[in-house]
Protein backbone atom coordinates (compact mmCIF):
# COMPACT_ATOMS: atom_id res chain seq x y z
CA UNK A 1 0.00 0.00 0.00
CA UNK A 2 1.37 3.40 -0.93
CA UNK A 3 1.45 5.66 2.10
CA UNK A 4 -0.27 8.99 1.52
CA UNK A 5 1.61 11.97 2.86
CA UNK A 6 5.23 12.54 3.61
CA UNK A 7 5.47 12.70 7.41
CA UNK A 8 4.81 9.99 9.99
CA UNK A 9 4.50 10.10 13.77
CA UNK A 10 5.47 6.74 15.26
CA UNK A 11 4.66 5.27 18.68
CA UNK A 12 5.90 2.18 20.48
CA UNK A 13 4.60 1.21 23.90
CA UNK A 14 4.56 -1.74 26.25
CA UNK A 15 1.18 -2.77 27.63
CA UNK A 16 -0.34 -5.55 29.68
CA UNK A 17 -2.28 -8.01 27.48
CA UNK A 18 -5.10 -7.68 30.02
CA UNK A 19 -5.47 -4.03 28.96
CA UNK A 20 -5.52 -4.61 25.19
CA UNK A 21 -9.31 -4.79 24.85
CA UNK A 22 -9.78 -1.50 26.71
CA UNK A 23 -6.84 0.00 24.81
CA UNK A 24 -8.49 -0.97 21.52
CA UNK A 25 -11.56 1.09 22.48
CA UNK A 26 -9.37 4.08 23.38
CA UNK A 27 -7.41 3.73 20.12
CA UNK A 28 -10.62 3.71 18.07
CA UNK A 29 -11.74 6.96 19.70
CA UNK A 30 -8.26 8.50 19.37
CA UNK A 31 -8.19 7.60 15.66
CA UNK A 32 -11.31 9.70 15.10
CA UNK A 33 -9.68 12.71 16.76
CA UNK A 34 -6.43 12.33 14.79
CA UNK A 35 -8.28 11.96 11.49
CA UNK A 36 -10.56 14.90 12.21
CA UNK A 37 -7.57 17.14 12.91
CA UNK A 38 -5.54 16.28 9.84
CA UNK A 39 -4.05 12.79 9.92
CA UNK A 40 -4.31 11.10 6.54
CA UNK A 41 -3.98 7.65 8.10
CA UNK A 42 -4.01 6.34 11.67
CA UNK A 43 -2.95 2.79 12.52
CA UNK A 44 -2.46 0.93 15.80
CA UNK A 45 -1.16 -2.65 15.91
CA UNK A 46 -0.89 -5.13 18.77
CA UNK A 47 2.11 -7.45 18.66
CA UNK A 48 1.46 -10.92 17.33
CA UNK A 49 4.97 -12.24 16.69
CA UNK A 50 7.88 -10.71 18.56
CA UNK A 51 10.27 -13.64 18.32
CA UNK A 52 13.54 -12.86 16.58
CA UNK A 53 17.04 -14.25 16.77
CA UNK A 54 18.65 -11.96 14.18
CA UNK A 55 18.07 -8.48 15.61
CA UNK A 56 16.74 -6.57 18.59
CA UNK A 57 13.07 -7.36 19.19
CA UNK A 58 10.29 -4.82 19.55
CA UNK A 59 9.68 -6.24 23.03
CA UNK A 60 13.25 -5.40 24.04
CA UNK A 61 13.16 -2.02 22.28
CA UNK A 62 9.88 -1.10 24.00
CA UNK A 63 11.22 -2.25 27.36
CA UNK A 64 8.30 -4.65 27.69
CA UNK A 65 8.52 -7.11 30.53
CA UNK A 66 7.81 -10.83 30.27
CA UNK A 67 4.15 -10.22 31.15
CA UNK A 68 3.68 -7.40 28.63
CA UNK A 69 3.15 -7.06 24.91
CA UNK A 70 3.81 -4.18 22.51
CA UNK A 71 1.67 -1.73 20.56
CA UNK A 72 3.22 -0.26 17.40
CA UNK A 73 1.31 2.70 15.97
CA UNK A 74 1.65 5.51 13.48
CA UNK A 75 -0.19 8.48 12.04
CA UNK A 76 0.53 9.86 8.56
CA UNK A 77 0.40 13.54 7.67
CA UNK A 78 0.97 15.55 4.50
CA UNK A 79 4.12 17.17 5.93
CA UNK A 80 5.69 18.18 9.22
CA UNK A 81 3.90 21.52 9.31
CA UNK A 82 0.53 19.74 8.95
CA UNK A 83 1.57 17.32 11.70
CA UNK A 84 2.56 20.14 14.03
CA UNK A 85 -0.73 21.98 13.44
CA UNK A 86 -2.73 18.77 13.88
CA UNK A 87 -0.93 17.79 17.09
CA UNK A 88 -1.62 21.20 18.62
CA UNK A 89 -5.34 20.74 17.89
CA UNK A 90 -5.29 17.10 19.04
CA UNK A 91 -3.70 17.89 22.40
CA UNK A 92 -6.18 20.74 22.94
CA UNK A 93 -9.18 18.58 22.03
CA UNK A 94 -11.23 17.77 25.16
CA UNK A 95 -11.95 14.29 23.80
CA UNK A 96 -8.30 13.40 24.35
CA UNK A 97 -8.62 14.26 28.04
CA UNK A 98 -11.78 12.15 28.18
CA UNK A 99 -9.81 9.10 27.06
CA UNK A 100 -8.39 8.87 30.58
CA UNK A 101 -4.75 8.52 29.54
CA UNK A 102 -3.66 10.67 32.48
CA UNK A 103 -6.34 9.78 35.03
CA UNK A 104 -6.82 6.05 34.39
CA UNK A 105 -3.89 4.95 32.24
CA UNK A 106 -3.89 1.61 30.45
CA UNK A 107 -0.14 1.94 29.94
CA UNK A 108 2.70 4.01 31.37
CA UNK A 109 3.06 7.09 29.13
CA UNK A 110 6.63 7.59 30.39
CA UNK A 111 7.57 4.25 28.82
CA UNK A 112 6.05 5.10 25.44
CA UNK A 113 8.49 5.95 22.65
CA UNK A 114 7.52 8.61 20.10
CA UNK A 115 9.14 10.23 17.10
CA UNK A 116 8.37 12.15 13.93
CA UNK A 117 9.75 10.71 10.70
CA UNK A 118 10.21 12.08 7.21
CA UNK A 119 9.25 9.43 4.65
CA UNK A 120 12.23 8.38 2.55
CA UNK A 121 10.72 5.38 0.68
CA UNK A 122 7.07 4.56 0.07
CA UNK A 123 5.77 2.22 -2.64
C-alpha positions as CSV (number, residue, x, y, z in Angstrom):
1,X,0.0,0.0,0.0
2,X,1.4,3.4,-0.9
3,X,1.5,5.7,2.1
4,X,-0.3,9.0,1.5
5,X,1.6,12.0,2.9
6,X,5.2,12.5,3.6
7,X,5.5,12.7,7.4
8,X,4.8,10.0,10.0
9,X,4.5,10.1,13.8
10,X,5.5,6.7,15.3
11,X,4.7,5.3,18.7
12,X,5.9,2.2,20.5
13,X,4.6,1.2,23.9
14,X,4.6,-1.7,26.3
15,X,1.2,-2.8,27.6
16,X,-0.3,-5.6,29.7
17,X,-2.3,-8.0,27.5
18,X,-5.1,-7.7,30.0
19,X,-5.5,-4.0,29.0
20,X,-5.5,-4.6,25.2
21,X,-9.3,-4.8,24.9
22,X,-9.8,-1.5,26.7
23,X,-6.8,0.0,24.8
24,X,-8.5,-1.0,21.5
25,X,-11.6,1.1,22.5
26,X,-9.4,4.1,23.4
27,X,-7.4,3.7,20.1
28,X,-10.6,3.7,18.1
29,X,-11.7,7.0,19.7
30,X,-8.3,8.5,19.4
31,X,-8.2,7.6,15.7
32,X,-11.3,9.7,15.1
33,X,-9.7,12.7,16.8
34,X,-6.4,12.3,14.8
35,X,-8.3,12.0,11.5
36,X,-10.6,14.9,12.2
37,X,-7.6,17.1,12.9
38,X,-5.5,16.3,9.8
39,X,-4.1,12.8,9.9
40,X,-4.3,11.1,6.5
41,X,-4.0,7.7,8.1
42,X,-4.0,6.3,11.7
43,X,-2.9,2.8,12.5
44,X,-2.5,0.9,15.8
45,X,-1.2,-2.6,15.9
46,X,-0.9,-5.1,18.8
47,X,2.1,-7.4,18.7
48,X,1.5,-10.9,17.3
49,X,5.0,-12.2,16.7
50,X,7.9,-10.7,18.6
51,X,10.3,-13.6,18.3
52,X,13.5,-12.9,16.6
53,X,17.0,-14.2,16.8
54,X,18.7,-12.0,14.2
55,X,18.1,-8.5,15.6
56,X,16.7,-6.6,18.6
57,X,13.1,-7.4,19.2
58,X,10.3,-4.8,19.5
59,X,9.7,-6.2,23.0
60,X,13.3,-5.4,24.0
61,X,13.2,-2.0,22.3
62,X,9.9,-1.1,24.0
63,X,11.2,-2.3,27.4
64,X,8.3,-4.7,27.7
65,X,8.5,-7.1,30.5
66,X,7.8,-10.8,30.3
67,X,4.2,-10.2,31.2
68,X,3.7,-7.4,28.6
69,X,3.1,-7.1,24.9
70,X,3.8,-4.2,22.5
71,X,1.7,-1.7,20.6
72,X,3.2,-0.3,17.4
73,X,1.3,2.7,16.0
74,X,1.6,5.5,13.5
75,X,-0.2,8.5,12.0
76,X,0.5,9.9,8.6
77,X,0.4,13.5,7.7
78,X,1.0,15.5,4.5
79,X,4.1,17.2,5.9
80,X,5.7,18.2,9.2
81,X,3.9,21.5,9.3
82,X,0.5,19.7,8.9
83,X,1.6,17.3,11.7
84,X,2.6,20.1,14.0
85,X,-0.7,22.0,13.4
86,X,-2.7,18.8,13.9
87,X,-0.9,17.8,17.1
88,X,-1.6,21.2,18.6
89,X,-5.3,20.7,17.9
90,X,-5.3,17.1,19.0
91,X,-3.7,17.9,22.4
92,X,-6.2,20.7,22.9
93,X,-9.2,18.6,22.0
94,X,-11.2,17.8,25.2
95,X,-11.9,14.3,23.8
96,X,-8.3,13.4,24.3
97,X,-8.6,14.3,28.0
98,X,-11.8,12.1,28.2
99,X,-9.8,9.1,27.1
100,X,-8.4,8.9,30.6
101,X,-4.8,8.5,29.5
102,X,-3.7,10.7,32.5
103,X,-6.3,9.8,35.0
104,X,-6.8,6.1,34.4
105,X,-3.9,5.0,32.2
106,X,-3.9,1.6,30.4
107,X,-0.1,1.9,29.9
108,X,2.7,4.0,31.4
109,X,3.1,7.1,29.1
110,X,6.6,7.6,30.4
111,X,7.6,4.2,28.8
112,X,6.1,5.1,25.4
113,X,8.5,5.9,22.6
114,X,7.5,8.6,20.1
115,X,9.1,10.2,17.1
116,X,8.4,12.2,13.9
117,X,9.8,10.7,10.7
118,X,10.2,12.1,7.2
119,X,9.3,9.4,4.6
120,X,12.2,8.4,2.5
121,X,10.7,5.4,0.7
122,X,7.1,4.6,0.1
123,X,5.8,2.2,-2.6
